[in-house]
Amino acid sequence: MKDKLCTYNRRAFLRVGMGLAAGAPLALSVGCGAGAVESPHVNPPPADRADAKVAIVSSPTYGPEVVTAMRQAFDLLAGIHVLVNGKTVTVKVNLTCSGYFENQFGRPPGETYITHGATATALTSLLLAEGARRVRIVDSAPFLEPMEQVLTLAGWDVPALLVLGNVELENTRNLGSGQSYARLPVPSGGYLFSYFDLNHSYLDTDILVSLAKMKQHTTAGVTLSMKNLFGITPNSLYGSEAGTEDALGWRSPLHSDGSGDWGPISPPGARTDRDPGSDDFNVPRIVADECGARPVDLAIIDGITAMSGGEGPWSPNPQLTTPGVLIAGLNPVSTDAVGVAVMGYANPRASRGTPPFQGCDNHLLLAETAGLGLADLSRIDVRGMTIAQARYPYPT
C-alpha cells in the first residue's frame, strides 16, 4: 500500500492538488517517508501585494508612439527610475522560431509572433533614460550566428538599438560570454525542478524584464510574460541536442512524452522524487519553477498586434490579432492575469478544462499557489484603461 501511495504522490496527487487549488490553496507534503519534501503548495497568498499593479495603455502601431505609450504605462506604475537607476537590466525577449524567421499574414514576424524590434528599442531607450547602467537583450535563440545577425534576421534595426548607449546582446542558448553556468535555485523547492543551470546573464543582473507578445499557446494555453521564461533554459543543457555548446535543438525533452522520464537527457535540477508527465502537465509547472528561480521584476506584454491559434506559424489555425494595447506590471503573475482577461477570458485562475487552459494545467494558478504573485483580478490594481475597455476576445 505504501508503494502505491508513493507512486500516486509523484504525479497523480499533484494533479488532484491542482484541481483543489482552484479554490483555496492547500499545504501539501509530497514524497515518501523521511525523504518527503514539501511541494510549492504552501500558504494562501497574502490579501495584498505591493507589486500587484498593472497598467494598460493604448498603442495601435509600432511607430514613435510606442515610446509614448510605454512611458505612460511606467508613469501609471509610479515610474521605473527607482527600479532601474544604476542597475544592470536584462531584457528577455521572445525570438521563438523553427530555425528561421518568416512573415505571417503578409506581416513581418515582429508584428505577429516574436518581440518587435520597435518595442525593444523603445524599452531600452526608456531604461537608459531612467538611469540604467547597462541594458542586456537576451534570448536562447537557435542560431550559431552572432546575436546581432540573429536580430537583424528577425527584422530589428540593430544599429538604432546599439547607438542608444551601453547595450549588450547575448544569445543565452549556451555559456555565451560566461565562463560557467549560473545555478539558480527554486525557493519553494519546485514542482518539477529544484534549480536551473542558466547562462550567466540571468544571475549577472540586477533587474529582469520579460518583454512578451500577447499570444495563445498550444501547450500552455497562453504565452505571456511568464511563459516567455521557458526560453531561459539553454539549448546546450535542456534541448534535444544537449551535451554540446553548439546545440540548437529545441526543448522537446522538457515537454516529455508522459513515459515518466525526461527522454534522452538528464536536465540539471530535475527533481528525482517527481516523475515528469506529458507536455500539458510539465510545461506549466516548469514555467512556474522558472519564475521562482529567476523572478521577473518588470513584465511587459506587447498586444499592439500579435496572433491567435498558438505561438508561431507552425500552430494550427493561426490568425492575426490587433488588440492595440501595451500591458505592463511589476509582477508577472498579476500582469499575465490582466493579459488573459484582456484576451477575453473571464477567469485567469481557471482550472484545466476551461479556456484558455482547456488542454493543460494553468501556470498562473500554479505560480499563485507557490506564492509568486496574485492572479485574482479582484486583488489586482489595474491602472489606465480598464480591462473592459481593452478587451479583445481571442478565439477559443
C-alpha positions in Angstrom: 0.0 0.0 0.0 2.8 2.4 0.8 4.5 1.8 -2.6 1.2 2.6 -4.3 0.8 5.7 -2.3 4.3 6.9 -3.3 3.5 6.3 -7.0 0.3 8.3 -6.6 2.0 11.1 -4.8 4.6 11.6 -7.5 2.2 12.6 -10.3 -1.5 12.0 -9.7 -1.5 13.6 -6.3 -0.1 16.8 -7.8 -2.9 16.7 -10.4 -5.5 16.4 -7.7 -3.8 19.2 -5.8 -4.1 21.4 -8.9 -7.8 20.7 -9.1 -8.3 21.6 -5.5 -6.2 24.7 -5.8 -8.8 26.3 -8.0 -10.5 27.0 -4.6 -8.2 27.6 -1.7 -4.5 26.6 -1.9 -3.5 23.8 0.3 -0.4 22.9 2.3 0.7 19.6 0.8 3.6 17.3 1.5 4.7 15.3 -1.5 7.0 12.3 -1.3 7.5 9.2 0.8 9.0 8.5 4.2 11.8 10.5 5.7 12.7 12.0 2.3 9.4 13.7 1.9 9.6 17.3 0.7 7.0 20.0 0.8 5.5 20.9 -2.6 5.1 24.6 -3.6 1.5 24.3 -2.3 2.3 26.4 0.7 0.0 29.0 2.3 -2.6 31.1 0.6 -1.1 34.3 -0.8 -1.4 37.5 1.3 -4.5 39.6 1.0 -2.5 42.4 -0.6 0.8 42.6 -2.5 2.6 45.8 -3.3 3.6 44.5 -6.7 0.0 43.7 -7.8 -0.2 46.8 -10.0 -0.8 46.6 -13.8 -1.1 49.3 -16.4 -3.0 49.0 -19.7 -2.4 51.7 -22.3 -3.4 52.2 -25.9 -0.7 51.7 -28.6 -2.2 51.0 -32.0 1.0 50.8 -34.1 4.8 50.3 -33.9 5.6 53.9 -34.8 7.2 56.5 -32.5 4.1 56.4 -30.3 5.4 53.1 -28.8 7.8 55.2 -26.6 5.0 57.4 -25.5 2.7 54.5 -24.7 5.4 52.7 -22.8 6.3 55.8 -20.8 2.7 56.3 -20.0 2.5 52.7 -18.7 5.5 53.2 -16.5 4.2 56.5 -15.2 1.0 54.7 -14.2 3.1 52.3 -12.2 4.7 55.3 -10.4 7.8 55.3 -12.6 10.7 52.9 -13.0 13.6 55.2 -12.0 14.0 53.7 -8.6 13.8 50.2 -10.0 16.5 50.6 -12.7 18.7 53.6 -11.7 22.3 52.5 -11.7 21.4 48.9 -12.4 22.2 46.3 -15.0 18.8 45.4 -16.6 18.4 42.2 -18.6 15.5 42.1 -21.1 14.3 38.6 -22.0 12.7 38.9 -25.4 10.8 36.2 -27.4 12.6 35.0 -30.5 10.7 31.7 -30.8 11.2 30.2 -34.3 11.9 26.9 -36.1 15.4 27.9 -37.1 14.4 30.9 -39.3 12.0 33.8 -39.1 9.1 34.1 -41.5 6.5 36.6 -42.4 2.9 35.8 -41.5 -0.4 37.2 -42.8 1.8 39.4 -45.0 3.4 41.0 -42.0 6.9 40.8 -40.5 7.4 38.3 -37.6 7.7 41.1 -35.1 4.1 42.1 -35.7 2.8 38.5 -35.2 4.8 36.1 -33.1 8.2 37.4 -31.9 9.3 40.5 -30.0 9.2 43.5 -32.3 12.4 45.5 -32.6 10.5 48.7 -32.0 9.3 47.7 -28.6 12.7 46.5 -27.6 14.3 49.8 -28.8 11.6 51.9 -27.1 12.1 50.0 -23.8 15.9 50.2 -24.0 15.8 54.0 -24.6 13.5 54.5 -21.6 15.6 52.2 -19.3 18.7 54.2 -20.1 16.9 57.5 -19.8 15.8 56.4 -16.3 19.4 55.7 -15.3 20.1 52.0 -16.1 23.8 51.4 -16.1 23.6 48.7 -18.8 20.8 47.1 -20.8 21.3 43.5 -22.0 19.0 42.0 -24.6 18.8 38.2 -24.3 17.1 35.0 -25.5 18.0 31.4 -26.2 17.9 31.6 -30.0 18.6 28.5 -32.2 21.3 30.1 -34.3 25.1 29.8 -34.5 25.4 33.3 -35.9 26.2 36.3 -33.7 23.2 37.8 -31.8 23.5 41.0 -33.9 22.9 39.0 -37.0 20.1 37.0 -35.4 18.3 40.1 -34.5 18.8 41.5 -38.0 17.3 38.4 -39.4 14.3 39.0 -37.0 13.8 42.4 -38.6 15.3 44.5 -35.9 17.1 47.8 -36.6 20.2 46.7 -34.6 22.3 49.9 -35.2 19.5 52.0 -33.9 19.4 49.8 -30.8 23.1 49.8 -30.1 23.6 53.6 -30.6 21.3 54.2 -27.6 24.2 53.6 -25.1 25.6 50.8 -23.1 23.6 48.0 -24.7 24.7 44.3 -24.9 23.3 41.4 -26.9 23.7 37.8 -25.7 22.4 34.5 -27.0 21.8 32.5 -23.9 21.5 29.2 -25.7 24.8 28.2 -24.1 27.6 29.7 -22.0 27.9 32.6 -24.3 30.3 35.1 -22.9 30.3 33.5 -19.4 32.9 31.1 -18.0 30.4 28.8 -16.3 26.7 28.2 -15.9 24.8 30.0 -13.1 22.8 27.8 -10.8 19.6 29.4 -9.7 17.5 27.6 -7.1 13.7 27.4 -6.9 13.0 28.8 -3.5 9.9 26.7 -2.9 11.6 23.5 -3.9 9.9 23.5 -7.2 7.1 21.4 -8.8 9.5 19.6 -11.1 12.8 21.4 -10.8 14.7 22.4 -7.7 17.2 24.6 -9.6 18.2 25.5 -13.2 21.6 25.9 -14.7 21.5 29.1 -16.9 23.6 31.4 -18.9 25.4 34.0 -16.6 23.1 36.8 -17.9 20.2 35.7 -15.6 22.4 35.9 -12.5 24.7 38.7 -13.5 22.0 41.3 -13.5 20.0 43.4 -11.0 16.7 43.5 -12.8 15.0 41.1 -15.2 12.4 42.4 -17.7 10.2 40.0 -19.6 9.1 41.5 -22.9 6.5 39.2 -24.4 3.8 39.0 -27.1 0.1 38.5 -26.5 -0.4 35.0 -27.9 -2.1 31.8 -27.2 0.0 28.6 -26.8 -0.7 25.1 -28.0 0.7 23.6 -24.8 0.4 26.3 -22.1 -2.9 28.0 -23.1 -1.3 31.4 -23.3 2.3 32.7 -23.7 2.7 36.0 -22.0 5.4 37.3 -19.6 5.6 34.1 -17.5 5.7 31.6 -20.4 8.4 33.8 -22.0 10.8 32.5 -19.3 10.5 28.9 -20.8 13.2 30.2 -23.2 15.8 30.9 -20.4 17.0 27.3 -20.3 20.0 26.9 -22.6 19.7 24.5 -25.5 23.1 23.1 -24.6 21.7 21.6 -21.4 17.9 21.3 -21.8 17.4 20.8 -25.5 17.2 17.8 -27.8 20.9 18.2 -28.7 22.1 18.8 -25.1 25.7 18.0 -24.3 27.4 20.3 -26.7 27.9 24.1 -26.7 26.8 24.1 -30.3 23.4 22.6 -29.5 20.5 24.2 -31.3 17.7 21.6 -30.8 14.6 22.9 -29.1 13.4 21.9 -25.6 11.4 18.8 -26.6 12.8 16.8 -23.7 11.2 19.2 -21.2 7.9 18.6 -22.9 8.5 14.8 -22.4 6.0 12.2 -23.6 4.3 11.0 -20.5 6.6 8.0 -20.1 7.8 9.1 -16.6 11.3 10.2 -17.6 13.0 13.1 -19.5 13.9 11.0 -22.5 17.4 11.4 -23.9 18.7 13.9 -21.4 19.1 14.4 -17.6 18.2 18.1 -17.3 20.0 19.8 -14.5 17.9 20.5 -11.5 15.1 18.0 -12.3 13.7 16.6 -9.0 14.4 12.9 -8.7 11.3 12.4 -6.5 8.9 13.7 -9.2 8.1 12.0 -12.4 7.5 14.1 -15.5 4.2 13.7 -17.2 3.1 14.8 -20.7 3.7 18.3 -22.0 0.4 19.7 -20.7 1.5 18.7 -17.2 5.2 19.6 -17.4 5.3 22.9 -19.2 3.0 24.8 -16.8 5.0 23.5 -13.8 8.3 24.3 -15.4 7.2 27.8 -16.1 6.2 28.3 -12.5 9.5 26.9 -11.3 11.4 29.2 -13.7 9.5 32.2 -12.4 10.5 31.2 -8.9 14.2 30.7 -9.8 14.6 33.9 -11.8 11.9 36.4 -10.7 10.6 38.9 -13.2 10.9 42.5 -11.9 9.0 44.2 -14.8 6.6 42.4 -17.1 5.6 43.9 -20.4 3.1 42.3 -22.9 3.0 43.6 -26.4 -0.6 43.4 -27.6 -0.2 46.0 -30.4 -0.5 43.3 -33.0 0.0 39.6 -32.4 -1.6 36.2 -33.2 -4.1 33.7 -32.0 -4.2 29.9 -32.6 -0.8 29.3 -31.0 2.6 30.7 -30.5 4.0 30.7 -34.1 3.4 30.0 -37.8 3.5 26.3 -37.2 0.5 26.5 -34.9 -3.0 25.3 -36.2 -5.4 27.9 -37.4 -3.2 31.0 -36.8 -5.0 34.3 -37.1 -3.7 37.9 -36.9 -4.9 39.8 -33.8 -4.8 43.6 -33.3 -5.6 44.4 -29.7 -3.7 47.7 -29.9 -2.5 47.8 -26.3 0.6 47.5 -24.1 0.3 46.0 -20.7 3.0 46.4 -18.0 3.2 45.4 -14.4 5.6 44.8 -11.5 4.7 41.1 -11.1 4.4 38.6 -14.0 1.6 36.6 -12.4 -0.6 39.7 -12.0 0.4 41.1 -15.4 -0.4 37.9 -17.1 -3.7 37.6 -15.3 -4.7 41.0 -16.7 -3.4 39.9 -20.1 -5.6 36.8 -20.0 -8.6 38.9 -19.2 -7.8 41.4 -22.0 -7.7 38.3 -24.3 -11.4 37.8 -23.4 -11.1 35.0 -20.8 -13.2 35.7 -17.7 -11.1 33.9 -15.1 -7.3 33.9 -15.2 -7.4 31.4 -12.3 -9.4 28.9 -14.3 -8.6 25.2 -13.8 -7.8 22.7 -16.5 -10.7 22.3 -18.9 -11.7 25.9 -19.0 -10.4 28.2 -21.8 -7.6 29.2 -22.4 -6.4 26.2 -20.3 -8.8 23.7 -21.8 -5.9 21.3 -22.6 -3.4 22.0 -19.9 -2.9 23.0 -16.3 -2.9 26.7 -15.5 0.6 28.0 -14.9 -0.8 31.3 -13.4 -2.6 29.3 -10.8 0.4 27.1 -10.1 2.6 30.3 -9.7 0.0 31.9 -7.4 -0.2 28.8 -5.3 3.6 28.8 -5.0 3.4 32.4 -3.6 4.8 34.1 -6.7 2.1 36.6 -7.2 -1.7 37.2 -7.5 -3.8 36.0 -10.4 -7.1 37.1 -8.8 -8.3 40.1 -10.7 -10.3 41.4 -7.8 -7.0 41.9 -5.9 -5.0 43.5 -8.7 -4.8 47.3 -9.1 -5.4 47.9 -12.8 -4.5 51.3 -14.0 -5.0 53.3 -17.2 -7.5 51.6 -19.5 -9.9 49.2 -17.8 -10.0 45.6 -18.8 -13.4 46.1 -20.3 -12.1 49.0 -22.5 -9.1 47.0 -23.6 -10.8 43.6 -24.1 -10.0 41.9 -27.4 -11.5 38.4 -27.4 -9.3 35.7 -28.8 -11.0 32.7 -30.3 -11.2 29.6 -28.2 
